Every structure is written in structure tokens, then in C-alpha cells.
């Protein structure tokens, strides 16, 4: 077993050093998400290698390095750097997870289709929110909340309901790993389109992007 976040013995052994470094790295990033972009952040598990050794300590973990830590409190939107440091100091080394469903949902597609869609959408001048790329080859488009619940009806209205699309929506109850955290021991998540003041807390409606995303998912499906 590798490291343990939120555990007892191994956490105490390195907590003080991580806390000092965290003030200028992890905590600064968390404070940017809470203070600048207005997002909640949840401490998440990490994995030492793909598919195993989850830091939650559960040998049978179903999602190693890709889930919130049990009993870890949400660091709320608006938290200052001092508040973040106090809260995050209890979970040194935790991954940064963003809960979907309140300020945003996410439409997730294959990265190739997502990159092509991003270029096309920018050329069309459509409003865009943040877009992230995961180390397992997915592109995640931040859209207005409610997209996950409304996705089947939107696809039906656009004529894509019968298509075999590599496309899904993440909403209430789901979490996305935020850059620059590692996901599942595979590597860091990164921004394809970083958050901006005009879109972080008010991303576009899914219907504005869905037609382009669905078309390119269909065209470049694997």
C-alpha cells in the first residue's frame, strides 16, 4: 500500500511538511477555485498507480483515486486562503474534486472529439465555459446545471437519441477531478480551456454545444 490521505499514522508522519508546502501550492489552487471562480471543492482520494492502492485505505475500493474522501467536508465557494489552509491541512495531498450539479454540470466526450468541437465552437463564436482533459482521454465541457437531467430530452429533440454516441453528462452527485490533480493514478487533469471570470460561475446552456458535440462524437467515434 502506498500513502494514506486522511488516515492516522502515515498522515501524521508527513502532515507538517505537506502543510507548509500546501500553503503555496495545493491551498493556493483550492483558494483560487473557491475565491476566484466561486466553486466548492472537496478533498479527494489519490492512487499510487492505475487501478490500485487508493489512498482511502479500502483494499476493495471501486474507484481508486477518483472519489471524495469519506467524511471530508466541502470547502465552500468564497473560502479565503486562510480558511482553505485550515481546512485542507486536515487532508494533505488530497485531490481537488469539484461537485457538479450546483453551478455547473459537465458533458463528457472522447478527447479527440472534444478538441475538434472546441475549435469549431470557438470559430462559431458560441459561449463556452471551462473545458478539461483527463488522463484517460476524455474532454469535459462545463455547462449550466440541469444538463444531466435534461440530456435525454435534448438529444431526442436534436435527433441524436438513437445514435450510438460516446457522450454522457455528469450532474448532481457526481464529482470531477480539477487540474492539476492526478486522477486514478493515471496522471494530471489539465485545462483545454481554463476558467474565466465571465463563464466559471455561469457556463453556457448545454443545448448551445450539444449539437456540435454529438456530431463530432458520431463522426469520430472509436
C-alpha positions, 0 to 999 in steps of 0.5 A, a space after each residue: 500500500 502506498 500513502 494514506 490521505 486522511 488516515 492516522 499514522 502515515 498522515 501524521 508522519 508527513 502532515 507538517 511538511 505537506 502543510 507548509 508546502 500546501 500553503 503555496 501550492 495545493 491551498 493556493 489552487 483550492 483558494 483560487 477555485 473557491 475565491 476566484 471562480 466561486 466553486 466548492 471543492 472537496 478533498 479527494 482520494 489519490 492512487 499510487 498507480 492505475 487501478 490500485 492502492 487508493 489512498 482511502 485505505 479500502 483494499 476493495 475500493 471501486 474507484 481508486 483515486 477518483 472519489 471524495 474522501 469519506 467524511 471530508 467536508 466541502 470547502 465552500 465557494 468564497 473560502 479565503 486562503 486562510 480558511 482553505 489552509 485550515 481546512 485542507 491541512 486536515 487532508 494533505 495531498 488530497 485531490 481537488 474534486 469539484 461537485 457538479 450539479 450546483 453551478 455547473 454540470 459537465 458533458 463528457 466526450 472522447 478527447 479527440 472529439 472534444 478538441 475538434 468541437 472546441 475549435 469549431 465552437 470557438 470559430 462559431 463564436 458560441 459561449 463556452 465555459 471551462 473545458 478539461 482533459 483527463 488522463 484517460 482521454 476524455 474532454 469535459 465541457 462545463 455547462 449550466 446545471 440541469 444538463 444531466 437531467 435534461 440530456 435525454 430530452 435534448 438529444 431526442 429533440 436534436 435527433 441524436 437519441 438513437 445514435 450510438 454516441 460516446 457522450 454522457 453528462 455528469 450532474 448532481 452527485 457526481 464529482 470531477 477531478 480539477 487540474 492539476 490533480 492526478 486522477 486514478 493514478 493515471 496522471 494530471 487533469 489539465 485545462 483545454 480551456 481554463 476558467 474565466 471570470 465571465 463563464 466559471 460561475 455561469 457556463 453556457 446552456 448545454 443545448 448551445 454545444 450539444 449539437 456540435 458535440 454529438 456530431 463530432 462524437 458520431 463522426 469520430 467515434 472509436 
